[in-house]
Amino acid sequence: MLDLIELERTEQHYGEELLESMEQEAQRLIAEMLKATGWSEKDLGQHRKGDPQKVRIAAKLRKQTTVGWKWIAEKLLMGHWRSAANAVRLQP
């Protein structure tokens, strides 16, 4: 059902459904980007909170989805959401 919502959003689709759909999309992007780097979700805990790879993933998530900084920081194990946001803002 969430995939269908993503295809055709209307005024009948409310906040919770859209949020779940966007989180599903963000999870898919994380999985794709981790696979491209050769990492697994378990590897996220083995790297620094501000690891450049995590920062690139976070930046792409913010650009391509509407998930918030708190969600991103939690999923990527980046510590406090402000630290994650600042790391993305300061990346070259």
CNS distance restraints for C-alpha pairs under 8 A (distance, minus, plus):
assign (resid   1 and name CA) (resid   5 and name CA) 6.46 0.50 0.50
assign (resid   2 and name CA) (resid   6 and name CA) 6.41 0.50 0.50
assign (resid   2 and name CA) (resid  17 and name CA) 7.37 0.50 0.50
assign (resid   2 and name CA) (resid  20 and name CA) 7.35 0.50 0.50
assign (resid   2 and name CA) (resid  21 and name CA) 5.34 0.50 0.50
assign (resid   3 and name CA) (resid   7 and name CA) 6.55 0.50 0.50
assign (resid   3 and name CA) (resid  21 and name CA) 7.14 0.50 0.50
assign (resid   4 and name CA) (resid   8 and name CA) 6.40 0.50 0.50
assign (resid   5 and name CA) (resid   9 and name CA) 5.54 0.50 0.50
assign (resid   5 and name CA) (resid  13 and name CA) 7.33 0.50 0.50
assign (resid   5 and name CA) (resid  17 and name CA) 7.82 0.50 0.50
assign (resid   5 and name CA) (resid  18 and name CA) 7.41 0.50 0.50
assign (resid   5 and name CA) (resid  21 and name CA) 7.12 0.50 0.50
assign (resid   6 and name CA) (resid  18 and name CA) 7.89 0.50 0.50
assign (resid   6 and name CA) (resid  21 and name CA) 6.45 0.50 0.50
assign (resid   9 and name CA) (resid  13 and name CA) 6.28 0.50 0.50
assign (resid  13 and name CA) (resid  17 and name CA) 6.28 0.50 0.50
assign (resid  13 and name CA) (resid  18 and name CA) 6.61 0.50 0.50
assign (resid  14 and name CA) (resid  18 and name CA) 6.20 0.50 0.50
assign (resid  15 and name CA) (resid  19 and name CA) 5.90 0.50 0.50
assign (resid  16 and name CA) (resid  20 and name CA) 6.17 0.50 0.50
assign (resid  17 and name CA) (resid  21 and name CA) 6.18 0.50 0.50
assign (resid  18 and name CA) (resid  22 and name CA) 6.10 0.50 0.50
assign (resid  19 and name CA) (resid  23 and name CA) 6.06 0.50 0.50
assign (resid  19 and name CA) (resid  67 and name CA) 7.80 0.50 0.50
assign (resid  20 and name CA) (resid  24 and name CA) 6.09 0.50 0.50
assign (resid  21 and name CA) (resid  25 and name CA) 6.32 0.50 0.50
assign (resid  22 and name CA) (resid  26 and name CA) 6.12 0.50 0.50
assign (resid  22 and name CA) (resid  65 and name CA) 6.46 0.50 0.50
assign (resid  22 and name CA) (resid  66 and name CA) 6.69 0.50 0.50
assign (resid  22 and name CA) (resid  67 and name CA) 6.74 0.50 0.50
assign (resid  23 and name CA) (resid  27 and name CA) 6.09 0.50 0.50
assign (resid  23 and name CA) (resid  67 and name CA) 6.52 0.50 0.50
assign (resid  24 and name CA) (resid  28 and name CA) 6.27 0.50 0.50
assign (resid  25 and name CA) (resid  29 and name CA) 6.29 0.50 0.50
assign (resid  25 and name CA) (resid  65 and name CA) 7.48 0.50 0.50
assign (resid  26 and name CA) (resid  30 and name CA) 6.17 0.50 0.50
assign (resid  26 and name CA) (resid  61 and name CA) 6.41 0.50 0.50
assign (resid  26 and name CA) (resid  65 and name CA) 6.49 0.50 0.50
assign (resid  26 and name CA) (resid  67 and name CA) 7.31 0.50 0.50
assign (resid  27 and name CA) (resid  31 and name CA) 6.20 0.50 0.50
assign (resid  28 and name CA) (resid  32 and name CA) 6.24 0.50 0.50
assign (resid  29 and name CA) (resid  33 and name CA) 6.09 0.50 0.50
assign (resid  29 and name CA) (resid  61 and name CA) 7.33 0.50 0.50
assign (resid  30 and name CA) (resid  34 and name CA) 5.98 0.50 0.50
assign (resid  30 and name CA) (resid  57 and name CA) 7.00 0.50 0.50
assign (resid  30 and name CA) (resid  61 and name CA) 7.89 0.50 0.50
assign (resid  31 and name CA) (resid  35 and name CA) 6.09 0.50 0.50
assign (resid  31 and name CA) (resid  40 and name CA) 7.90 0.50 0.50
assign (resid  31 and name CA) (resid  41 and name CA) 7.92 0.50 0.50
assign (resid  32 and name CA) (resid  36 and name CA) 6.23 0.50 0.50
assign (resid  33 and name CA) (resid  37 and name CA) 6.38 0.50 0.50
assign (resid  33 and name CA) (resid  57 and name CA) 6.81 0.50 0.50
assign (resid  34 and name CA) (resid  38 and name CA) 6.09 0.50 0.50
assign (resid  34 and name CA) (resid  39 and name CA) 4.90 0.50 0.50
assign (resid  34 and name CA) (resid  40 and name CA) 5.92 0.50 0.50
assign (resid  34 and name CA) (resid  41 and name CA) 7.36 0.50 0.50
assign (resid  35 and name CA) (resid  39 and name CA) 5.84 0.50 0.50
assign (resid  35 and name CA) (resid  40 and name CA) 6.83 0.50 0.50
assign (resid  39 and name CA) (resid  43 and name CA) 5.71 0.50 0.50
assign (resid  39 and name CA) (resid  44 and name CA) 7.58 0.50 0.50
assign (resid  40 and name CA) (resid  44 and name CA) 7.15 0.50 0.50
assign (resid  41 and name CA) (resid  45 and name CA) 7.89 0.50 0.50
assign (resid  42 and name CA) (resid  46 and name CA) 7.43 0.50 0.50
assign (resid  43 and name CA) (resid  47 and name CA) 6.81 0.50 0.50
assign (resid  44 and name CA) (resid  54 and name CA) 7.94 0.50 0.50
assign (resid  44 and name CA) (resid  76 and name CA) 6.30 0.50 0.50
assign (resid  44 and name CA) (resid  77 and name CA) 6.46 0.50 0.50
assign (resid  45 and name CA) (resid  77 and name CA) 6.45 0.50 0.50
assign (resid  47 and name CA) (resid  51 and name CA) 6.33 0.50 0.50
assign (resid  48 and name CA) (resid  78 and name CA) 7.71 0.50 0.50
assign (resid  49 and name CA) (resid  54 and name CA) 7.49 0.50 0.50
assign (resid  49 and name CA) (resid  77 and name CA) 6.30 0.50 0.50
assign (resid  49 and name CA) (resid  78 and name CA) 4.16 0.50 0.50
assign (resid  49 and name CA) (resid  79 and name CA) 6.18 0.50 0.50
assign (resid  50 and name CA) (resid  54 and name CA) 6.62 0.50 0.50
assign (resid  50 and name CA) (resid  55 and name CA) 6.39 0.50 0.50
assign (resid  50 and name CA) (resid  78 and name CA) 6.36 0.50 0.50
assign (resid  50 and name CA) (resid  84 and name CA) 7.18 0.50 0.50
assign (resid  50 and name CA) (resid  87 and name CA) 6.57 0.50 0.50
assign (resid  51 and name CA) (resid  55 and name CA) 6.29 0.50 0.50
assign (resid  52 and name CA) (resid  56 and name CA) 6.20 0.50 0.50
assign (resid  53 and name CA) (resid  57 and name CA) 6.29 0.50 0.50
assign (resid  54 and name CA) (resid  58 and name CA) 6.09 0.50 0.50
assign (resid  54 and name CA) (resid  76 and name CA) 6.64 0.50 0.50
assign (resid  54 and name CA) (resid  78 and name CA) 7.63 0.50 0.50
assign (resid  55 and name CA) (resid  59 and name CA) 6.10 0.50 0.50
assign (resid  55 and name CA) (resid  84 and name CA) 7.23 0.50 0.50
assign (resid  55 and name CA) (resid  87 and name CA) 6.38 0.50 0.50
assign (resid  55 and name CA) (resid  88 and name CA) 5.62 0.50 0.50
assign (resid  55 and name CA) (resid  91 and name CA) 7.67 0.50 0.50
assign (resid  56 and name CA) (resid  60 and name CA) 6.24 0.50 0.50
assign (resid  56 and name CA) (resid  88 and name CA) 7.35 0.50 0.50
assign (resid  57 and name CA) (resid  61 and name CA) 6.19 0.50 0.50
assign (resid  58 and name CA) (resid  62 and name CA) 6.26 0.50 0.50
assign (resid  58 and name CA) (resid  72 and name CA) 6.40 0.50 0.50
assign (resid  58 and name CA) (resid  73 and name CA) 7.89 0.50 0.50
assign (resid  58 and name CA) (resid  76 and name CA) 7.73 0.50 0.50
assign (resid  58 and name CA) (resid  84 and name CA) 7.56 0.50 0.50
assign (resid  58 and name CA) (resid  88 and name CA) 7.03 0.50 0.50
assign (resid  59 and name CA) (resid  63 and name CA) 6.19 0.50 0.50
assign (resid  59 and name CA) (resid  88 and name CA) 5.78 0.50 0.50
assign (resid  60 and name CA) (resid  64 and name CA) 5.99 0.50 0.50
assign (resid  61 and name CA) (resid  65 and name CA) 5.51 0.50 0.50
assign (resid  61 and name CA) (resid  66 and name CA) 7.88 0.50 0.50
assign (resid  61 and name CA) (resid  67 and name CA) 7.43 0.50 0.50
assign (resid  61 and name CA) (resid  72 and name CA) 7.63 0.50 0.50
assign (resid  62 and name CA) (resid  66 and name CA) 6.46 0.50 0.50
assign (resid  62 and name CA) (resid  67 and name CA) 6.84 0.50 0.50
assign (resid  62 and name CA) (resid  68 and name CA) 7.48 0.50 0.50
assign (resid  62 and name CA) (resid  69 and name CA) 7.88 0.50 0.50
assign (resid  67 and name CA) (resid  71 and name CA) 6.43 0.50 0.50
assign (resid  67 and name CA) (resid  72 and name CA) 7.04 0.50 0.50
assign (resid  68 and name CA) (resid  72 and name CA) 6.34 0.50 0.50
assign (resid  69 and name CA) (resid  73 and name CA) 5.92 0.50 0.50
assign (resid  69 and name CA) (resid  81 and name CA) 5.28 0.50 0.50
assign (resid  69 and name CA) (resid  82 and name CA) 7.50 0.50 0.50
assign (resid  69 and name CA) (resid  84 and name CA) 7.15 0.50 0.50
assign (resid  69 and name CA) (resid  85 and name CA) 6.59 0.50 0.50
assign (resid  70 and name CA) (resid  74 and name CA) 6.11 0.50 0.50
assign (resid  70 and name CA) (resid  80 and name CA) 7.46 0.50 0.50
assign (resid  70 and name CA) (resid  81 and name CA) 4.88 0.50 0.50
assign (resid  71 and name CA) (resid  75 and name CA) 6.15 0.50 0.50
assign (resid  72 and name CA) (resid  76 and name CA) 6.01 0.50 0.50
assign (resid  72 and name CA) (resid  78 and name CA) 7.98 0.50 0.50
assign (resid  72 and name CA) (resid  81 and name CA) 7.54 0.50 0.50
assign (resid  72 and name CA) (resid  84 and name CA) 7.96 0.50 0.50
assign (resid  73 and name CA) (resid  77 and name CA) 5.67 0.50 0.50
assign (resid  73 and name CA) (resid  78 and name CA) 4.74 0.50 0.50
assign (resid  73 and name CA) (resid  79 and name CA) 6.00 0.50 0.50
assign (resid  73 and name CA) (resid  80 and name CA) 6.47 0.50 0.50
assign (resid  73 and name CA) (resid  81 and name CA) 5.17 0.50 0.50
assign (resid  73 and name CA) (resid  84 and name CA) 5.94 0.50 0.50
assign (resid  74 and name CA) (resid  78 and name CA) 6.55 0.50 0.50
assign (resid  74 and name CA) (resid  79 and name CA) 6.97 0.50 0.50
assign (resid  74 and name CA) (resid  81 and name CA) 7.77 0.50 0.50
assign (resid  78 and name CA) (resid  83 and name CA) 7.43 0.50 0.50
assign (resid  78 and name CA) (resid  84 and name CA) 5.95 0.50 0.50
assign (resid  79 and name CA) (resid  83 and name CA) 6.84 0.50 0.50
assign (resid  79 and name CA) (resid  84 and name CA) 7.17 0.50 0.50
assign (resid  80 and name CA) (resid  84 and name CA) 6.65 0.50 0.50
assign (resid  81 and name CA) (resid  85 and name CA) 6.19 0.50 0.50
assign (resid  82 and name CA) (resid  86 and name CA) 6.03 0.50 0.50
assign (resid  83 and name CA) (resid  87 and name CA) 6.04 0.50 0.50
assign (resid  84 and name CA) (resid  88 and name CA) 6.37 0.50 0.50
assign (resid  85 and name CA) (resid  89 and name CA) 6.16 0.50 0.50
assign (resid  86 and name CA) (resid  90 and name CA) 5.99 0.50 0.50
assign (resid  87 and name CA) (resid  91 and name CA) 6.12 0.50 0.50
